[in-house]
Amino acid sequence: MTGADVRDLDPGDGRSSTPSAARVPAWRQTTSRSVAGLPALEPPRQLALDWPEVAEHLREGVVVCGPDGTVRHVSPVAQRLLPEVVVGGTLAAVEQLASLDPHLRHHGRWLRVRRVPLSAGRSCWYVEDVSDRERRSEELAAERSRSAFLTMVGDKLGNPLHPDRAAAAVVRLAVPTLAEVAVLVLAPRSGRARWWRASRAGDETPTVDRGVIAATALPPAIAESLRGNHPHAVDWLVEQVVEAGWLPGVSATEVAARLVSLPGRDAPAGVLLVARGTGGWYGEDDLDLVRAFAARAGAALTTALLYREQAEVADMLQASLLPVEPAAAPGVEWGTAYRPAQAGLRIGGDFYGSHRLPDGGSVFFLGDVSGKGVEAAVFTGQLRQCLHALHRVEQQPAKLLRLLNDALLETTLAHGQGRFATMVLGVVRPHRDGGLGLTLAGGGHLPPLVLRSSGEVEQLPLNGMLIGVVPDPRIGQVSTRLAPGETCLLYSDGVTEARGGRRGEELLGTDRLVQALTGCHRMPAPALAERIEQVTCDWLAQRDHDDIAVLALRATGVANRPQRHLHAVPTVTGPDPEGATTR
């Protein structure tokens, strides 16, 4: 059978046209004869006779139309998909729909229609039900959209480590994908709960506002969710949030709302309220997306809250480890400067401070412990606590340093640490003439410098051994006097060992420091300490450096001494109550 023969078949009426003799193939003319002794072949069955039975089992429905567009045959599948199409009718409606889109929605089904022209002006329409395929495509597209949204949410919420910024990001991301209005309420702290709300009007960018509400004034549904319960489908949820003022300008009959908890460590980190207007009902797929969003939002908020707690603890610990400004003392002006090696930590191994003595004097100190960073700062805190206790039982500088050495040895041996420190410790007492008497003890630290009133810079001959290394170290001690206007300067090796210069390898050294101090004897103590820090930083030129600490004490003179309790009695001229005259 040739292609022409197939085209001549007319499945519409079950009959077949007789081909012309010129078009009969040679093999058909010999079908009744035996060839080479083989049995004769039976004539082939007429395909047209079996057409209705074949078309009935095709996956696609088949509609055959004549040249005039009249329907000649409708297969059972096509009859089920297109019930309005009957033999003898037309396909005008289907042709019009198919010309617009080969995928058409018809009687609740998605149909794919294609037309194949036949001979003699006839045509065959194939109709296939692709509803399952379209549904799977829509589900796949929706799942891809949800996955892309959740991926974007994870990326956006992975950045903010501040609870306020994370909360604002949560409600901003929820609109408009999940809701027209989203409200986030964090777990209460100190009896008050903070909330954030994002809303959008039309196609505008969502606006975010925030507020604080007393924990006792929270809507009952919110309070229940914060306790770990999940009243997300309660009928009175909308009324509660409308009454709370979180959905302004919206009546309870126009809103569909849901509530989900944001998981935290031990309890929910907060509650997320999502609301849509009329026609925005939340289906099960929507709720699954809201829950997945809430899980990511809860993780981000929990991380941000944990980071804030750790930051608060770190700030408190850093504040306790930072050098304390010296206590005010009669006749003494203090000046300090401090720059840790790791600026982000704000703490280091250098320290300074002072303690008042009962006789009006002060114990002052500046030192440097081994190491940098947190470990050095912790050791510094231990050393300062030891000094705070020991100065109450001993005020003689050399003896006080030896007591401190014994305490540090005991501490380091108990903890298996090899820590040590260098230190200058002194006692200052005011004189009647406005000067200051200094007694200083050295434990392996750089000797102090004194700026005399003549402008000369004097280096005190103070030496000694490290603190915390051997049981009975050699401690040096020296005494000096500061006249009014003179200054004693203590500094750490972060100043003299600062590397800079043309190649960044030269040490600042004591000579350059003394040169920088020449002519600065009239400077107040705070300005002098600041100058040393500035000179050091200029030499470093933003290179890495060790901890830098400076402590300056200046004799202020008689004018700044506090007045004593005895005062001169002024002379009064005039009659006394008994008539006598007094002068």
DOGUDO-702930 format. One record per residue (C-alpha): residue number from 1; x, y, z. Coordinates in Angstrom, 2 decimals, decimal comma. Layout:
PT  NUM  X  Y  Z
...
end
This chain:
PT  1  0,00  0,00  0,00
PT  2  1,38  3,36  -0,99
PT  3  1,03  6,76  0,65
PT  4  -1,47  7,65  -2,05
PT  5  -3,59  4,69  -1,08
PT  6  -3,62  5,78  2,55
PT  7  -4,67  9,28  1,55
PT  8  -7,53  7,83  -0,48
PT  9  -8,92  6,11  2,58
PT  10  -12,00  7,80  3,94
PT  11  -12,33  6,76  7,57
PT  12  -15,38  8,97  7,94
PT  13  -17,84  6,53  6,29
PT  14  -15,94  3,27  6,62
PT  15  -15,59  2,86  2,88
PT  16  -12,51  3,00  0,66
PT  17  -12,25  4,40  -2,85
PT  18  -10,99  2,16  -5,63
PT  19  -7,62  3,24  -6,94
PT  20  -7,08  3,53  -10,65
PT  21  -5,42  0,73  -12,56
PT  22  -2,41  2,85  -13,37
PT  23  -1,72  3,28  -9,67
PT  24  -2,00  -0,38  -8,69
PT  25  1,40  -1,62  -7,61
PT  26  2,91  -4,59  -9,31
PT  27  3,08  -6,70  -6,18
PT  28  -0,71  -6,44  -5,71
PT  29  -1,31  -7,86  -9,15
PT  30  0,58  -11,01  -8,21
PT  31  -0,79  -11,56  -4,76
PT  32  -3,00  -14,45  -5,94
PT  33  -0,22  -16,31  -7,67
PT  34  2,41  -18,60  -6,13
PT  35  5,99  -17,56  -6,53
PT  36  8,68  -20,23  -6,71
PT  37  6,44  -22,82  -5,09
PT  38  5,48  -20,64  -2,11
PT  39  1,85  -20,64  -1,05
PT  40  -0,23  -17,77  -2,36
PT  41  -0,56  -14,69  -0,05
PT  42  -3,99  -13,74  1,12
PT  43  -5,18  -10,30  0,06
PT  44  -4,44  -7,61  2,68
PT  45  -7,31  -6,53  4,89
PT  46  -8,84  -3,20  4,13
PT  47  -7,52  -0,69  6,70
PT  48  -10,63  1,43  6,37
PT  49  -12,73  -1,37  7,78
PT  50  -10,68  -1,38  11,00
PT  51  -10,40  2,45  11,34
PT  52  -13,06  3,00  14,04
PT  53  -11,60  0,26  16,24
PT  54  -8,03  1,61  15,79
PT  55  -9,00  5,23  16,50
PT  56  -10,87  4,16  19,64
PT  57  -7,62  3,07  21,29
PT  58  -5,48  6,06  20,35
PT  59  -4,30  8,31  23,18
PT  60  -5,29  11,35  21,20
PT  61  -8,80  12,06  20,09
PT  62  -9,30  12,22  16,33
PT  63  -11,80  14,36  14,47
PT  64  -11,90  14,09  10,66
PT  65  -13,49  16,90  8,68
PT  66  -14,40  17,03  5,04
PT  67  -13,41  19,72  2,55
PT  68  -16,38  21,83  3,60
PT  69  -15,44  21,62  7,30
PT  70  -18,20  19,15  8,15
PT  71  -17,27  16,60  10,79
PT  72  -17,23  13,13  9,28
PT  73  -15,73  11,12  12,13
PT  74  -15,24  11,60  15,89
PT  75  -13,27  9,06  17,86
PT  76  -14,49  8,09  21,36
PT  77  -11,59  10,00  22,98
PT  78  -12,40  13,13  21,00
PT  79  -16,09  12,74  21,83
PT  80  -15,22  12,69  25,55
PT  81  -12,93  15,72  25,33
PT  82  -15,13  17,72  22,92
PT  83  -18,71  16,68  23,71
PT  84  -20,15  19,48  21,59
PT  85  -18,54  18,08  18,41
PT  86  -20,80  15,63  16,56
PT  87  -20,75  14,01  13,14
PT  88  -22,33  16,35  10,66
PT  89  -21,48  19,43  12,71
PT  90  -18,56  21,84  12,46
PT  91  -15,44  22,71  14,43
PT  92  -15,71  26,47  14,11
PT  93  -15,45  27,13  17,87
PT  94  -12,49  24,78  18,29
PT  95  -10,74  26,25  15,24
PT  96  -11,13  29,74  16,66
PT  97  -9,70  28,73  20,05
PT  98  -6,87  26,75  18,49
PT  99  -5,87  29,66  16,29
PT  100  -5,21  31,69  19,44
PT  101  -3,33  29,08  21,42
PT  102  -2,77  25,37  20,73
PT  103  -3,12  24,85  24,52
PT  104  -6,69  25,74  25,46
PT  105  -8,76  25,47  28,61
PT  106  -11,97  23,61  27,82
PT  107  -14,53  22,22  30,26
PT  108  -12,02  22,32  33,12
PT  109  -9,33  20,52  31,15
PT  110  -6,18  21,59  29,38
PT  111  -6,29  20,40  25,75
PT  112  -3,60  20,44  23,10
PT  113  -5,07  20,69  19,60
PT  114  -3,26  20,27  16,30
PT  115  -4,55  20,13  12,74
PT  116  -3,09  17,91  10,03
PT  117  -4,24  18,52  6,42
PT  118  -5,28  15,47  4,37
PT  119  -5,81  14,94  0,64
PT  120  -8,75  16,31  -1,23
PT  121  -9,07  19,29  1,11
PT  122  -9,90  17,20  4,12
PT  123  -8,32  17,69  7,56
PT  124  -7,74  15,68  10,68
PT  125  -7,77  17,27  14,16
PT  126  -5,87  15,60  16,99
PT  127  -6,98  16,49  20,50
PT  128  -4,95  15,45  23,55
PT  129  -5,77  15,88  27,23
PT  130  -2,65  17,45  28,79
PT  131  -4,23  18,43  32,12
PT  132  -1,92  16,19  34,15
PT  133  1,12  17,46  32,30
PT  134  0,07  21,09  32,76
PT  135  -0,66  20,48  36,41
PT  136  2,74  18,92  36,92
PT  137  4,33  21,85  35,08
PT  138  2,48  24,34  37,24
PT  139  3,43  22,46  40,38
PT  140  7,06  22,34  39,26
PT  141  7,04  26,06  38,45
PT  142  5,42  26,82  41,81
PT  143  7,96  24,68  43,63
PT  144  10,81  26,37  41,79
PT  145  9,34  29,75  42,70
PT  146  9,05  28,73  46,35
PT  147  12,59  27,38  46,38
PT  148  13,93  30,55  44,76
PT  149  12,05  32,66  47,31
PT  150  13,35  30,65  50,26
PT  151  16,89  30,75  48,85
PT  152  16,65  34,52  48,54
PT  153  15,29  34,71  52,09
PT  154  18,19  32,65  53,38
PT  155  20,68  34,93  51,65
PT  156  19,03  38,12  52,88
PT  157  18,59  36,93  56,46
PT  158  22,12  35,57  56,70
PT  159  23,65  39,05  56,80
PT  160  22,05  41,12  59,60
PT  161  23,42  40,17  63,01
PT  162  21,54  42,92  64,83
PT  163  18,08  41,83  66,09
PT  164  16,39  45,05  64,99
PT  165  17,75  44,87  61,44
PT  166  16,95  41,16  61,22
PT  167  13,36  41,74  62,38
PT  168  12,85  44,55  59,86
PT  169  14,24  42,31  57,11
PT  170  11,84  39,49  58,05
PT  171  8,66  41,56  57,65
PT  172  10,01  43,30  54,54
PT  173  10,69  39,95  52,83
PT  174  7,26  38,56  53,75
PT  175  5,51  41,26  51,68
PT  176  4,11  40,70  49,08
PT  177  4,98  37,03  48,52
PT  178  3,36  35,80  51,72
PT  179  1,09  38,62  52,76
PT  180  -0,11  42,13  52,15
PT  181  0,58  42,95  55,80
PT  182  3,16  41,15  57,96
PT  183  3,69  41,75  61,68
PT  184  6,57  40,31  63,70
PT  185  6,42  40,31  67,51
PT  186  9,59  39,37  69,39
PT  187  9,52  37,51  72,69
PT  188  9,06  40,03  75,53
PT  189  12,02  41,28  77,54
PT  190  11,55  43,06  80,85
PT  191  7,79  42,97  80,43
PT  192  7,75  44,67  77,01
PT  193  7,55  43,24  73,49
PT  194  8,84  44,94  70,36
PT  195  7,00  44,57  67,05
PT  196  7,68  45,37  63,39
PT  197  5,09  45,71  60,63
PT  198  5,45  45,80  56,85
PT  199  2,57  46,73  54,57
PT  200  2,18  47,57  50,90
PT  201  -0,42  49,58  49,04
PT  202  -0,72  48,61  45,38
PT  203  2,63  48,20  43,67
PT  204  4,50  50,47  46,05
PT  205  7,55  49,40  48,03
PT  206  6,59  47,94  51,43
PT  207  6,81  50,40  54,30
PT  208  8,10  49,22  57,67
PT  209  7,19  50,68  61,05
PT  210  7,82  49,48  64,58
PT  211  6,66  49,89  68,13
PT  212  6,70  48,56  71,67
PT  213  3,81  47,03  73,55
PT  214  3,46  45,80  77,11
PT  215  3,52  42,02  77,41
PT  216  0,19  42,11  79,24
PT  217  -1,41  44,00  76,35
PT  218  -0,52  41,43  73,67
PT  219  -3,49  39,83  71,88
PT  220  -4,25  36,42  73,43
PT  221  -3,39  34,56  70,21
PT  222  0,02  36,25  70,08
PT  223  0,68  35,49  73,74
PT  224  -0,29  31,84  73,23
PT  225  2,07  31,50  70,26
PT  226  4,91  33,07  72,24
PT  227  4,38  30,39  74,89
PT  228  4,84  27,67  72,26
PT  229  1,20  26,99  71,35
PT  230  0,03  27,29  67,75
PT  231  -3,43  28,87  67,39
PT  232  -2,80  29,68  63,74
PT  233  -6,30  28,87  62,50
PT  234  -8,46  30,38  65,23
PT  235  -11,51  32,28  64,04
PT  236  -10,95  35,21  66,38
PT  237  -7,35  35,90  65,32
PT  238  -8,31  38,61  62,83
PT  239  -10,54  40,38  65,35
PT  240  -7,72  40,43  67,89
PT  241  -5,09  41,92  65,59
PT  242  -7,56  44,45  64,16
PT  243  -8,43  45,50  67,71
PT  244  -4,70  45,78  68,52
PT  245  -4,33  48,27  65,63
PT  246  -1,92  46,18  63,59
PT  247  -4,19  46,13  60,50
PT  248  -5,23  49,76  60,13
PT  249  -8,05  50,58  57,74
PT  250  -9,10  46,93  57,36
PT  251  -12,24  45,31  58,72
PT  252  -12,23  41,80  60,11
PT  253  -14,50  40,50  57,33
PT  254  -12,04  41,44  54,59
PT  255  -8,90  39,75  55,91
PT  256  -7,50  36,22  55,95
PT  257  -4,74  35,92  58,55
PT  258  -2,47  33,22  59,89
PT  259  -0,04  33,11  62,78
PT  260  3,16  31,04  63,03
PT  261  5,82  30,86  65,71
PT  262  9,45  31,55  64,90
PT  263  11,53  28,76  66,45
PT  264  14,19  29,77  68,94
PT  265  16,58  27,97  71,25
PT  266  14,33  27,03  74,17
PT  267  11,20  29,03  73,35
PT  268  9,89  30,80  70,26
PT  269  12,01  33,78  69,29
PT  270  8,89  35,55  68,12
PT  271  5,60  35,29  66,25
PT  272  4,89  36,16  62,63
PT  273  1,41  37,31  61,58
PT  274  0,61  37,29  57,85
PT  275  -2,61  38,75  56,46
PT  276  -4,19  39,07  53,03
PT  277  -7,19  40,96  51,75
PT  278  -10,38  39,64  50,19
PT  279  -9,80  36,52  48,11
PT  280  -6,40  35,86  49,62
PT  281  -7,26  32,69  51,51
PT  282  -4,31  30,63  52,73
PT  283  -4,22  27,12  51,35
PT  284  -2,12  24,26  52,64
PT  285  0,68  25,01  50,18
PT  286  0,67  28,64  51,31
PT  287  0,89  27,59  54,95
PT  288  3,78  25,27  54,17
PT  289  5,63  28,17  52,55
PT  290  4,86  30,42  55,53
PT  291  6,17  27,78  57,95
PT  292  9,36  27,31  55,90
PT  293  9,83  31,08  55,87
PT  294  9,22  31,25  59,62
PT  295  11,83  28,55  60,23
PT  296  14,47  30,57  58,39
PT  297  13,37  33,80  60,04
PT  298  13,52  32,13  63,46
PT  299  17,04  30,89  62,80
PT  300  18,17  34,36  61,70
PT  301  16,59  36,07  64,71
PT  302  17,97  33,48  67,13
PT  303  21,44  34,02  65,69
PT  304  21,06  37,79  65,94
PT  305  19,79  37,59  69,54
PT  306  22,59  35,22  70,50
PT  307  25,12  37,54  68,87
PT  308  23,69  40,49  70,80
PT  309  23,91  38,61  74,09
PT  310  27,48  37,61  73,38
PT  311  28,31  41,17  72,33
PT  312  26,82  42,49  75,57
PT  313  28,85  40,01  77,61
PT  314  31,98  40,85  75,62
PT  315  31,39  44,56  76,14
PT  316  31,00  44,05  79,88
PT  317  34,15  41,94  80,05
PT  318  36,10  44,39  77,91
PT  319  34,94  47,28  80,05
PT  320  36,19  45,46  83,15
PT  321  39,56  44,79  81,49
PT  322  40,13  48,26  80,08
PT  323  42,63  50,46  81,93
PT  324  40,89  52,57  84,57
PT  325  41,57  56,27  84,68
PT  326  43,64  57,22  87,74
PT  327  41,74  58,45  90,78
PT  328  41,92  62,18  91,46
PT  329  44,64  63,10  93,99
PT  330  45,55  66,42  95,64
PT  331  48,20  68,34  93,71
PT  332  48,38  65,76  90,89
PT  333  47,20  66,13  87,29
PT  334  46,94  62,81  85,44
PT  335  47,24  62,20  81,74
PT  336  46,72  58,86  79,96
PT  337  46,80  57,37  76,47
PT  338  45,99  53,82  75,46
PT  339  45,98  52,07  72,08
PT  340  45,76  48,24  72,00
PT  341  47,49  46,22  69,31
PT  342  44,14  44,72  68,23
PT  343  41,86  47,70  67,85
PT  344  38,79  45,52  67,34
PT  345  39,11  44,04  70,83
PT  346  39,83  47,37  72,58
PT  347  41,83  45,45  75,18
PT  348  45,42  44,33  75,43
PT  349  48,32  43,55  77,71
PT  350  49,25  47,09  78,77
PT  351  47,67  48,59  81,87
PT  352  47,87  51,55  84,20
PT  353  45,97  52,99  87,14
PT  354  46,15  54,38  90,64
PT  355  44,71  53,88  94,12
PT  356  44,25  56,49  96,84
PT  357  46,08  56,02  100,15
PT  358  44,68  56,98  103,56
PT  359  47,41  59,63  104,13
PT  360  46,41  61,58  101,00
PT  361  48,97  60,02  98,68
PT  362  48,37  57,65  95,78
PT  363  49,83  54,40  94,48
PT  364  50,22  54,56  90,70
PT  365  51,49  51,99  88,23
PT  366  52,01  51,19  84,56
PT  367  52,96  47,79  83,23
PT  368  52,98  45,37  80,36
PT  369  52,19  41,65  80,48
PT  370  53,48  39,05  78,05
PT  371  51,35  38,32  75,01
PT  372  48,57  40,19  73,24
PT  373  44,84  40,09  72,88
PT  374  42,32  38,43  75,14
PT  375  44,70  36,16  77,07
PT  376  46,98  39,09  77,90
PT  377  43,98  41,19  78,92
PT  378  42,72  38,45  81,27
PT  379  46,14  38,21  82,89
PT  380  46,15  42,00  83,18
PT  381  42,84  41,85  85,00
PT  382  44,23  39,33  87,48
PT  383  47,28  41,51  88,11
PT  384  45,15  44,60  88,67
PT  385  42,94  42,75  91,13
PT  386  46,03  41,64  93,05
PT  387  47,28  45,23  93,21
PT  388  43,88  46,44  94,37
PT  389  44,04  44,09  97,33
PT  390  47,76  44,31  98,19
PT  391  48,06  48,09  98,30
PT  392  45,85  48,06  101,40
PT  393  48,44  46,12  103,37
PT  394  51,67  47,55  101,91
PT  395  52,45  51,05  100,57
PT  396  56,24  50,78  100,19
PT  397  56,74  50,35  96,39
PT  398  59,55  47,75  96,39
PT  399  57,84  45,58  99,03
PT  400  54,52  45,91  97,21
PT  401  56,11  44,67  93,98
PT  402  57,56  41,66  95,79
PT  403  54,15  40,78  97,23
PT  404  52,70  41,11  93,75
PT  405  55,44  38,85  92,37
PT  406  54,56  36,13  94,90
PT  407  50,86  36,37  94,09
PT  408  51,48  36,13  90,33
PT  409  53,78  33,13  90,76
PT  410  51,10  31,33  92,74
PT  411  48,45  32,13  90,13
PT  412  50,54  31,16  87,09
PT  413  51,74  27,91  88,66
PT  414  48,19  26,95  89,65
PT  415  46,93  27,45  86,08
PT  416  50,02  26,09  84,30
PT  417  50,71  29,41  82,61
PT  418  54,05  30,98  81,87
PT  419  52,94  34,57  82,17
PT  420  55,10  37,43  83,39
PT  421  54,93  41,21  83,49
PT  422  57,08  44,32  83,58
PT  423  56,01  47,22  85,75
PT  424  56,83  50,58  87,27
PT  425  55,03  51,16  90,56
PT  426  55,27  54,33  92,59
PT  427  53,85  56,28  95,48
PT  428  53,20  60,03  95,14
PT  429  52,60  62,38  98,05
PT  430  51,96  66,13  97,83
PT  431  54,29  68,66  99,48
PT  432  53,27  71,91  101,10
PT  433  55,01  73,97  98,42
PT  434  52,90  72,39  95,67
PT  435  55,54  69,89  94,61
PT  436  55,27  66,13  94,66
PT  437  57,45  63,51  96,27
PT  438  57,82  60,31  94,22
PT  439  59,15  56,91  95,22
PT  440  59,24  54,43  92,32
PT  441  60,07  50,73  92,10
PT  442  60,93  48,97  88,85
PT  443  60,25  45,43  87,78
PT  444  61,98  45,00  84,42
PT  445  60,22  47,99  82,84
PT  446  61,48  50,98  80,90
PT  447  62,76  53,75  83,25
PT  448  60,46  56,79  83,65
PT  449  61,21  60,18  82,16
PT  450  60,93  63,47  84,04
PT  451  60,29  66,79  82,31
PT  452  61,95  69,44  84,44
PT  453  60,84  73,06  84,55
PT  454  64,04  74,02  82,72
PT  455  62,91  72,02  79,67
PT  456  65,39  69,21  80,30
PT  457  64,20  65,62  79,97
PT  458  65,71  63,40  82,67
PT  459  65,69  59,60  82,66
PT  460  65,44  58,13  86,16
PT  461  67,98  55,36  86,93
PT  462  65,40  52,67  87,67
PT  463  65,88  49,00  86,89
PT  464  64,81  45,60  88,20
PT  465  63,75  42,07  87,22
PT  466  60,58  40,77  85,60
PT  467  57,54  40,16  87,80
PT  468  56,18  36,63  87,99
PT  469  59,34  34,74  86,96
PT  470  61,46  33,97  90,04
PT  471  60,46  33,83  93,73
PT  472  62,72  36,63  94,97
PT  473  63,40  39,08  92,13
PT  474  65,70  42,04  92,38
PT  475  63,56  45,16  92,56
PT  476  65,07  48,59  91,92
PT  477  63,81  51,68  93,74
PT  478  64,43  55,41  93,29
PT  479  63,04  58,61  94,78
PT  480  62,69  62,03  93,17
PT  481  60,83  65,27  93,60
PT  482  58,66  67,12  91,12
PT  483  58,57  70,87  91,46
PT  484  55,33  72,62  90,52
PT  485  54,85  72,32  86,77
PT  486  57,17  69,32  86,36
PT  487  55,95  66,00  84,95
PT  488  56,87  62,33  85,38
PT  489  56,16  60,13  82,38
PT  490  55,65  56,34  82,32
PT  491  55,27  54,48  79,03
PT  492  55,25  50,95  77,64
PT  493  57,60  49,39  75,10
PT  494  54,90  49,83  72,45
PT  495  56,17  53,41  72,22
PT  496  59,92  52,89  71,96
PT  497  59,66  49,68  69,91
PT  498  57,29  51,14  67,33
PT  499  58,74  50,37  63,89
PT  500  58,70  53,00  61,18
PT  501  61,05  55,17  59,22
PT  502  61,77  54,98  55,54
PT  503  61,71  51,17  55,34
PT  504  59,45  50,56  58,29
PT  505  62,17  48,72  60,22
PT  506  63,63  51,43  62,47
PT  507  62,60  51,59  66,12
PT  508  61,35  54,88  67,51
PT  509  63,69  54,40  70,46
PT  510  64,25  56,44  73,61
PT  511  66,36  59,10  71,90
PT  512  63,61  60,06  69,46
PT  513  61,09  60,01  72,29
PT  514  63,23  62,37  74,39
PT  515  63,67  64,63  71,38
PT  516  59,90  64,73  70,86
PT  517  59,42  65,69  74,53
PT  518  61,96  68,49  74,52
PT  519  60,20  71,80  75,02
PT  520  56,95  70,18  76,15
PT  521  57,45  70,80  79,88
PT  522  54,66  73,39  79,98
PT  523  52,08  71,02  78,51
PT  524  49,30  69,74  80,77
PT  525  49,55  66,04  81,54
PT  526  46,62  64,98  79,26
PT  527  48,05  66,91  76,32
PT  528  51,50  65,43  76,89
PT  529  50,15  61,86  76,90
PT  530  48,20  62,57  73,73
PT  531  51,32  63,99  72,05
PT  532  53,30  60,85  72,77
PT  533  50,56  58,70  71,30
PT  534  50,39  60,91  68,21
PT  535  54,18  60,89  67,70
PT  536  54,17  57,09  67,98
PT  537  51,29  56,66  65,52
PT  538  52,91  59,04  63,04
PT  539  56,10  56,98  63,23
PT  540  54,16  53,76  62,70
PT  541  52,32  55,12  59,64
PT  542  49,43  52,66  60,16
PT  543  51,70  49,64  60,50
PT  544  51,11  46,88  63,00
PT  545  52,24  47,67  66,49
PT  546  52,33  46,44  70,06
PT  547  50,07  47,72  72,82
PT  548  50,74  51,39  73,60
PT  549  50,16  52,85  77,08
PT  550  51,20  56,21  78,55
PT  551  50,75  57,58  82,08
PT  552  51,80  61,12  82,98
PT  553  51,52  62,84  86,38
PT  554  52,21  66,56  86,77
PT  555  52,66  68,63  89,90
PT  556  49,97  71,28  89,74
PT  557  51,38  73,60  92,41
PT  558  49,90  75,37  95,45
PT  559  47,14  77,11  93,51
PT  560  45,34  73,83  92,84
PT  561  45,71  72,44  96,32
PT  562  42,40  71,94  98,15
PT  563  41,71  74,46  100,88
PT  564  42,14  73,35  104,48
PT  565  39,37  73,54  107,03
PT  566  40,97  76,51  108,96
PT  567  39,99  79,95  107,67
PT  568  40,96  83,49  108,81
PT  569  38,26  85,28  110,78
PT  570  37,42  88,58  109,05
PT  571  37,57  91,82  111,08
PT  572  34,17  93,29  111,76
PT  573  33,79  96,96  112,83
PT  574  30,61  98,01  114,53
PT  575  28,74  97,95  117,80
PT  576  28,22  94,59  119,42
PT  577  24,89  93,63  120,90
PT  578  25,98  94,96  124,32
PT  579  27,18  98,32  122,98
PT  580  30,92  97,53  122,76
PT  581  32,92  98,27  119,68
PT  582  34,90  95,43  118,03
PT  583  37,66  95,55  115,43
end
